[in-house]
Amino acid sequence: MPKLNKRFVDSIHANEVEAVHWDDALQGFGLRIRPSGRKSYIVKCRCRGRQIKMTIGTHGSTTAEQARVKARGIIAEAGAGIDPSSELSRTRKSPTIKELGERFLEEYVPAHCKISTAKEYRRSVELFINPKIGTRKIIDIERPEIAKLHHNLRDKPYQANRTLGVLSKMFNLAEIWGLRTDGSNPCRHVAKYKESKRERFLSEEEYQRLGQALRNALEYKLEAPAPIHAIWLLMFTGCRLNEIVTLQWAQVDLANKELHLPDSKTGAKTVYLGDAAIRQFESVKRFADNDFVIVGKNIGAHLTDLQRPWRRIRKMAKLDGVRLHDLRHSFASGGLAVGEGLPMIGKLLGHTKVQTTARYAHLANSPIKEAADRIAERISAATK
């Protein structure tokens, strides 16, 4: 029998019965031709005393040389005692990345993550992971593929790193669930991009413009009352956006100047209110059919979109680029400006880690710099 190559394989034709043509150069490598005319490359070898016969691929989608290389590898593995048929079966049964993502979102996320985190995880899976590697088998994914996916998101460092983190959790679970071997997480050693923490603080003059824009929006009915109240409360409390828009009246204790949040980014916490915040809460209209402080358009619902009203109000105040979260940063910087220390700022913001509040440490040096300037100027004036 001649060596199996494209010319030979193309030249032979099907008979009424199935036929196998064995290669004369590689023992155990052959071509099977069914009566239908379908031609498939096969390999036959022995592994630990047991004969194994496997299909490598169909002629057309697989070339003779590609099949030969695969056959040689299978024969070598079998000679080393590795059963190639069991490995092939394991690969075929391996779920896809999309299937792993679905299990991750249905089994793991609801039991271990907050609602906001669950939304971010779903976004990463559906928008950034599935379109790129969703159809790939879990068992086949290797580090270069993960590194490439991460690299392709380099213009969005935050999203690139979040996606890498979600993938890493998914592959850790794949190991726990027995879908990959232990220690095989392909996300390991893929370095995250450096993220620049943006810090924007409103000046006193910017606060004045924003306050005037809010008053004008309410007086001239340029915006609904709910988003205006929400922005005032973000300014006066330093709360996160989700903490204000999902706040219910049952969590508001004006008598003791406190908000009792059952679930925030850092867990249950108490927010302490100043008089300006109290006055703002007192100005908010309550509705018998709605438990939320910041009501939405639908009965019983809270406001779900503050971004669009904020962009319009921000434009009126000439504060282009300022984010709603910058109001929280500005609350912290305002506390430092009036002499409060970092531990107190951390308590007011609900930080659980000192490192989180430490990002504002450079602002606490402002009074010291001002004092140094006054002293130096006094000495300078005396020496003239």
C-alpha positions as CSV (number, residue, x, y, z in Angstrom):
1,M,0.0,0.0,0.0
2,P,1.5,3.4,-0.9
3,K,2.0,6.3,1.4
4,L,-1.3,8.2,2.1
5,N,-1.2,11.6,0.5
6,K,-3.7,13.9,-1.2
7,R,-3.1,12.5,-4.6
8,F,-3.6,8.9,-3.5
9,V,-6.6,9.7,-1.3
10,D,-8.4,11.7,-4.1
11,S,-7.8,8.9,-6.6
12,I,-9.4,6.0,-4.7
13,H,-13.2,5.5,-4.9
14,A,-15.8,3.9,-2.7
15,N,-17.1,0.4,-3.1
16,E,-20.3,-1.3,-1.9
17,V,-18.6,-2.3,1.3
18,E,-16.5,-0.2,3.7
19,A,-12.7,-0.4,3.0
20,V,-9.6,0.6,4.9
21,H,-6.3,1.5,3.2
22,W,-3.3,1.5,5.6
23,D,-0.3,3.7,5.2
24,D,3.0,2.0,4.3
25,A,5.2,4.7,6.1
26,L,3.4,5.0,9.5
27,Q,2.1,1.7,10.9
28,G,-1.4,2.1,12.3
29,F,-2.3,5.1,10.2
30,G,-5.1,4.5,7.7
31,L,-7.9,5.8,5.5
32,R,-11.4,4.5,5.8
33,I,-13.8,4.8,2.9
34,R,-17.5,4.2,3.5
35,P,-19.9,3.1,0.7
36,S,-21.3,6.7,0.8
37,G,-17.9,8.0,-0.4
38,R,-17.1,9.6,3.0
39,K,-13.3,9.3,3.6
40,S,-11.9,9.5,7.2
41,Y,-8.4,9.2,8.6
42,I,-8.1,6.7,11.4
43,V,-5.4,5.4,13.7
44,K,-5.0,2.0,15.3
45,C,-2.6,1.2,18.2
46,R,-2.2,-0.6,21.5
47,C,-2.2,1.1,24.9
48,R,-1.4,-1.0,28.0
49,G,-2.3,-4.2,26.2
50,R,-5.6,-2.8,24.9
51,Q,-6.2,-2.1,21.2
52,I,-7.5,1.4,20.4
53,K,-9.0,2.5,17.1
54,M,-9.9,6.2,16.7
55,T,-11.1,8.5,13.9
56,I,-8.8,11.5,13.5
57,G,-10.7,13.6,11.0
58,T,-12.6,13.7,7.7
59,H,-10.7,14.1,4.4
60,G,-11.3,17.6,3.2
61,S,-11.5,19.3,6.6
62,T,-8.3,17.5,7.5
63,T,-5.4,17.0,5.1
64,A,-3.4,13.8,4.9
65,E,-0.4,15.4,6.4
66,Q,-2.3,16.9,9.3
67,A,-3.9,13.5,10.0
68,R,-0.4,11.9,9.8
69,V,0.9,14.3,12.4
70,K,-2.0,13.6,14.7
71,A,-1.7,9.9,14.2
72,R,2.0,10.0,15.1
73,G,1.2,11.9,18.3
74,I,-1.6,9.4,19.3
75,I,0.7,6.4,18.7
76,A,3.4,8.0,20.8
77,E,1.0,8.7,23.7
78,A,-0.3,5.2,23.6
79,G,3.2,3.9,23.7
80,A,3.8,5.9,26.9
81,G,0.7,4.5,28.5
82,I,-1.6,7.4,27.9
83,D,-5.0,6.4,26.6
84,P,-5.7,8.9,23.8
85,S,-9.3,7.7,23.3
86,S,-10.2,8.7,26.9
87,E,-8.6,12.1,26.5
88,L,-10.5,12.6,23.2
89,S,-13.8,11.6,25.0
90,R,-13.0,14.1,27.8
91,T,-12.4,16.8,25.3
92,R,-15.6,16.1,23.5
93,K,-17.6,16.1,26.7
94,S,-16.0,19.4,27.9
95,P,-18.5,22.3,28.1
96,T,-17.9,25.5,26.2
97,I,-16.9,28.8,27.8
98,K,-20.5,30.0,27.2
99,E,-21.9,27.0,29.1
100,L,-19.4,27.6,31.9
101,G,-20.5,31.3,32.0
102,E,-24.2,30.3,32.3
103,R,-23.5,27.9,35.2
104,F,-21.3,30.6,36.9
105,L,-24.1,33.2,36.6
106,E,-26.8,30.8,37.7
107,E,-25.1,28.8,40.5
108,Y,-22.3,30.8,41.9
109,V,-23.1,34.5,41.5
110,P,-26.6,34.6,43.1
111,A,-25.3,32.9,46.3
112,H,-22.0,34.9,46.6
113,C,-22.4,38.3,45.0
114,K,-24.4,41.5,45.5
115,I,-26.9,42.5,42.9
116,S,-24.7,45.2,41.5
117,T,-21.7,42.9,41.3
118,A,-23.9,40.2,39.6
119,K,-24.9,42.8,36.9
120,E,-21.2,43.6,36.3
121,Y,-20.3,39.9,36.0
122,R,-23.2,39.3,33.6
123,R,-22.1,42.3,31.5
124,S,-18.5,40.9,31.3
125,V,-19.6,37.4,30.3
126,E,-22.2,38.5,27.7
127,L,-20.4,41.5,26.1
128,F,-16.7,40.7,26.4
129,I,-16.2,36.9,27.0
130,N,-18.8,35.0,25.0
131,P,-18.3,36.9,21.7
132,K,-14.6,36.1,21.8
133,I,-14.2,32.6,23.2
134,G,-17.8,31.5,24.0
135,T,-17.7,28.6,21.6
136,R,-14.3,27.3,22.7
137,K,-14.1,24.2,24.9
138,I,-13.1,24.9,28.5
139,I,-10.4,22.2,28.4
140,D,-8.8,23.8,25.3
141,I,-8.3,27.3,26.6
142,E,-4.7,28.2,27.3
143,R,-3.0,31.3,28.7
144,P,-2.0,32.9,25.3
145,E,-5.7,33.1,24.4
146,I,-6.6,34.8,27.7
147,A,-3.7,37.2,27.3
148,K,-4.9,38.1,23.8
149,L,-8.4,38.8,25.0
150,H,-7.1,41.0,27.8
151,H,-4.7,42.8,25.4
152,N,-7.5,43.5,22.9
153,L,-9.3,45.5,25.7
154,R,-6.2,47.5,26.5
155,D,-7.9,50.8,25.5
156,K,-10.4,50.1,28.4
157,P,-8.0,49.1,31.3
158,Y,-10.8,48.9,33.9
159,Q,-12.9,46.6,31.7
160,A,-10.0,44.6,30.7
161,N,-9.0,43.9,34.3
162,R,-12.6,43.2,35.4
163,T,-13.1,40.7,32.5
164,L,-9.8,39.0,33.5
165,G,-11.0,38.8,37.0
166,V,-14.4,37.2,36.0
167,L,-12.6,34.7,33.8
168,S,-10.3,33.8,36.6
169,K,-13.2,33.1,38.9
170,M,-14.9,31.0,36.2
171,F,-11.8,28.9,35.7
172,N,-11.3,28.4,39.4
173,L,-14.8,27.1,39.6
174,A,-14.2,24.9,36.6
175,E,-11.4,23.2,38.6
176,I,-13.7,22.8,41.6
177,W,-16.4,21.3,39.4
178,G,-13.9,18.9,37.9
179,L,-14.0,20.4,34.4
180,R,-10.3,21.3,34.4
181,T,-7.3,19.9,36.2
182,D,-6.2,21.6,39.5
183,G,-3.8,24.5,39.1
184,S,-4.5,24.9,35.4
185,N,-6.2,28.3,35.5
186,P,-5.0,30.0,32.3
187,C,-5.6,33.5,33.8
188,R,-2.6,33.1,36.1
189,H,0.4,35.4,35.4
190,V,-1.6,37.5,33.0
191,A,-0.6,41.0,34.4
192,K,-3.4,43.5,34.9
193,Y,-3.2,47.0,33.4
194,K,-2.5,49.9,35.7
195,E,-5.7,51.8,36.4
196,S,-5.6,55.5,37.1
197,K,-7.9,56.4,39.9
198,R,-9.6,59.6,38.8
199,E,-10.2,62.1,41.6
200,R,-12.2,65.2,40.8
201,F,-13.2,67.6,43.6
202,L,-15.6,70.5,43.2
203,S,-14.4,74.0,44.3
204,E,-16.6,76.4,46.2
205,E,-17.3,78.3,43.1
206,E,-18.3,75.1,41.3
207,Y,-20.6,74.2,44.1
208,Q,-22.3,77.5,43.8
209,R,-22.9,77.0,40.1
210,L,-24.3,73.5,40.7
211,G,-26.6,74.7,43.5
212,Q,-28.0,77.4,41.2
213,A,-28.5,75.0,38.4
214,L,-30.4,72.6,40.7
215,R,-32.6,75.5,42.0
216,N,-33.3,76.7,38.5
217,A,-34.2,73.2,37.3
218,L,-36.7,72.8,40.2
219,E,-38.2,76.3,40.0
220,Y,-38.7,76.3,36.2
221,K,-39.6,72.6,36.1
222,L,-36.7,71.7,33.8
223,E,-36.3,68.4,35.5
224,A,-38.6,66.2,37.7
225,P,-38.1,66.7,41.4
226,A,-36.8,63.1,42.1
227,P,-33.4,63.5,40.2
228,I,-32.9,67.0,41.7
229,H,-33.4,65.7,45.3
230,A,-31.1,62.7,44.5
231,I,-28.3,65.0,43.4
232,W,-28.7,67.2,46.5
233,L,-28.6,64.1,48.8
234,L,-25.5,62.8,47.0
235,M,-23.8,66.1,47.7
236,F,-24.9,66.3,51.4
237,T,-24.3,62.7,52.4
238,G,-21.3,61.4,50.4
239,C,-23.3,58.3,49.7
240,R,-22.8,56.1,46.6
241,L,-25.3,56.5,43.8
242,N,-27.0,53.2,44.4
243,E,-27.4,53.9,48.1
244,I,-29.4,57.0,47.4
245,V,-31.6,55.9,44.5
246,T,-32.6,52.6,46.3
247,L,-33.1,54.2,49.7
248,Q,-36.4,53.5,51.4
249,W,-38.2,55.7,53.9
250,A,-38.1,52.9,56.5
251,Q,-34.2,53.3,56.4
252,V,-34.4,57.0,57.1
253,D,-34.2,58.1,60.8
254,L,-34.4,61.9,60.8
255,A,-34.9,62.0,64.6
256,N,-31.5,60.5,65.2
257,K,-30.0,62.0,62.0
258,E,-29.1,58.6,60.5
259,L,-29.7,56.3,57.5
260,H,-29.6,52.6,58.2
261,L,-28.6,50.8,55.0
262,P,-29.1,47.1,55.2
263,D,-26.8,46.4,52.3
264,S,-24.2,48.6,50.7
265,K,-20.9,47.9,48.9
266,T,-19.3,47.2,52.2
267,G,-22.3,45.6,53.9
268,A,-24.8,47.0,56.3
269,K,-23.8,50.5,57.5
270,T,-25.1,53.6,59.2
271,V,-24.8,57.0,57.4
272,Y,-24.8,60.0,59.7
273,L,-26.6,63.1,58.5
274,G,-25.9,66.8,58.8
275,D,-28.6,69.5,59.1
276,A,-28.4,70.3,55.4
277,A,-29.2,66.7,54.6
278,I,-32.0,66.6,57.1
279,R,-33.6,69.7,55.5
280,Q,-33.3,68.1,52.0
281,F,-35.0,64.9,53.2
282,E,-37.8,67.0,54.8
283,S,-38.4,68.7,51.4
284,V,-38.9,65.4,49.6
285,K,-42.5,64.5,48.9
286,R,-43.7,61.1,50.2
287,F,-46.1,58.9,48.3
288,A,-48.5,56.5,49.8
289,D,-47.9,53.9,47.1
290,N,-44.1,54.1,47.0
291,D,-41.6,53.2,49.8
292,F,-38.6,54.8,48.0
293,V,-37.3,58.2,48.8
294,I,-36.3,58.8,45.1
295,V,-39.3,57.7,43.2
296,G,-39.3,56.4,39.6
297,K,-41.9,56.8,36.9
298,N,-43.6,53.5,37.6
299,I,-45.7,52.9,40.7
300,G,-43.7,51.5,43.6
301,A,-40.4,51.8,41.8
302,H,-37.3,53.9,42.4
303,L,-35.5,56.1,39.9
304,T,-33.4,54.0,37.6
305,D,-31.7,56.6,35.4
306,L,-30.0,59.6,37.1
307,Q,-27.3,59.9,34.5
308,R,-29.3,61.7,31.8
309,P,-30.8,64.3,34.2
310,W,-27.3,64.7,35.7
311,R,-25.8,65.4,32.3
312,R,-28.3,68.1,31.6
313,I,-27.9,69.8,35.0
314,R,-24.1,69.4,34.7
315,K,-24.2,71.2,31.4
316,M,-26.3,74.1,33.0
317,A,-23.7,74.4,35.7
318,K,-20.8,74.3,33.2
319,L,-19.3,71.2,34.9
320,D,-18.4,69.2,31.9
321,G,-16.8,65.9,32.7
322,V,-17.8,65.9,36.4
323,R,-19.3,62.5,37.4
324,L,-21.9,61.8,40.0
325,H,-19.3,59.8,41.9
326,D,-17.2,62.9,42.1
327,L,-19.8,64.3,44.5
328,R,-18.7,61.6,46.9
329,H,-15.0,62.6,46.4
330,S,-15.9,66.2,47.0
331,F,-17.7,65.4,50.2
332,A,-14.5,63.8,51.5
333,S,-12.4,66.7,50.4
334,G,-14.8,69.1,52.1
335,G,-14.4,67.2,55.3
336,L,-10.6,67.6,55.2
337,A,-11.0,71.3,54.3
338,V,-12.9,71.9,57.6
339,G,-10.3,70.1,59.6
340,E,-11.7,66.5,59.9
341,G,-9.1,63.7,59.9
342,L,-8.8,60.8,57.7
343,P,-10.3,58.3,60.2
344,M,-13.4,60.5,60.6
345,I,-13.7,60.8,56.8
346,G,-13.5,57.0,56.5
347,K,-16.2,56.6,59.1
348,L,-18.5,59.0,57.3
349,L,-18.0,57.4,53.9
350,G,-18.4,53.9,55.3
351,H,-14.9,52.7,54.4
352,T,-13.9,49.4,55.9
353,K,-10.2,49.7,55.0
354,V,-7.8,52.4,55.9
355,Q,-6.2,52.2,52.5
356,T,-9.4,53.3,50.8
357,T,-9.5,56.5,52.8
358,A,-5.8,57.0,52.3
359,R,-6.3,58.1,48.7
360,Y,-7.4,61.5,50.2
361,A,-4.3,61.8,52.3
362,H,-2.7,64.4,50.0
363,L,-5.6,66.7,50.6
364,A,-5.1,66.7,54.3
365,N,-1.7,68.4,53.7
366,S,-3.3,71.6,52.3
367,P,-3.6,73.4,55.7
368,I,0.0,72.4,56.5
369,K,1.2,73.9,53.2
370,E,-0.8,77.0,53.8
371,A,0.7,77.4,57.3
372,A,4.2,76.9,55.8
373,D,3.5,79.6,53.3
374,R,2.3,82.1,55.9
375,I,5.3,81.5,58.1
376,A,7.7,81.7,55.2
377,E,6.1,84.9,53.9
378,R,6.3,86.4,57.4
379,I,10.0,85.7,57.6
380,S,10.5,87.0,54.0
381,A,8.7,90.2,54.9
382,A,10.8,90.7,58.0
383,T,14.1,90.2,56.1
384,K,13.3,92.9,53.5
